[in-house]
Amino acid sequence: MLALLQHVSIIGLAIMLFIVFSPYNLILGIAGTIFRIGEGLIQIYNEINTWGLFNLARQYSGISGAEKNALIDLGLIILQTKNSIWTLATTLYGIGILAYSILFVT
């Protein structure tokens, strides 16, 4: 829940920064806001997928045999997706921070 609150706060901060700094450079303000909001939304999606791992762990303790192998494979798929999405979110974060940094310097 704290991670979701963090990502929602990132989105709120991006919107507030746009309101404050867009009069100075509208294009950089829009770029920073879009990339940071995109990063926040992707991170929220990633956190929801992580909850799926908790559900798999609960199911894993109560079964045996081939079903365990199927849950292990599903967990690995979720982790691979999480890592791919995290790479995209980090890229958006970097571009958004760069746009804000240039905006702040100017």
C-alpha positions, -999 to 999 in steps of 0.1 A, spaced: 0 0 0 29 24 7 44 17 -27 10 26 -43 9 58 -23 44 66 -34 35 62 -71 3 82 -67 24 110 -50 47 110 -80 18 116 -103 5 144 -81 40 160 -78 43 159 -116 10 177 -120 20 203 -94 53 209 -110 36 214 -144 13 240 -129 41 259 -113 68 258 -140 48 256 -173 47 294 -177 85 293 -181 88 266 -207 56 249 -218 72 221 -239 96 210 -212 67 211 -186 45 189 -208 74 165 -215 83 162 -178 47 157 -168 39 131 -194 69 110 -187 66 112 -149 29 104 -151 36 75 -174 63 62 -150 39 65 -121 11 46 -139 35 19 -150 48 15 -115 13 12 -101 6 -16 -127 38 -33 -116 28 -32 -80 -5 -48 -88 14 -76 -106 35 -81 -75 4 -88 -55 -2 -117 -79 31 -132 -66 17 -131 -31 -14 -150 -42 8 -176 -60 28 -180 -28 -4 -187 -8 -16 -212 -34 18 -229 -36 18 -239 1 -14 -258 -3 -7 -280 -33 17 -306 -45 31 -322 -76 26 -309 -111 5 -280 -99 35 -266 -80 56 -266 -112 28 -247 -130 28 -221 -103 65 -218 -104 64 -212 -142 36 -186 -137 57 -169 -110 87 -167 -133 66 -152 -161 53 -125 -137 89 -117 -125 101 -115 -161 73 -91 -170 80 -71 -138 116 -67 -148 107 -56 -184 81 -31 -172 106 -18 -146 131 -11 -174 105 9 -193 95 28 -162 131 37 -154 136 50 -189 105 72 -186 117 84 -152 151 94 -166 135 114 -195 111 131 -171 138 140 -147 160 153 -175 131 175 -188 125 189 -153 162 195 -147 165 215 -179 134 234 -169 147 242 -135 181 253 -148 165 276 -174 
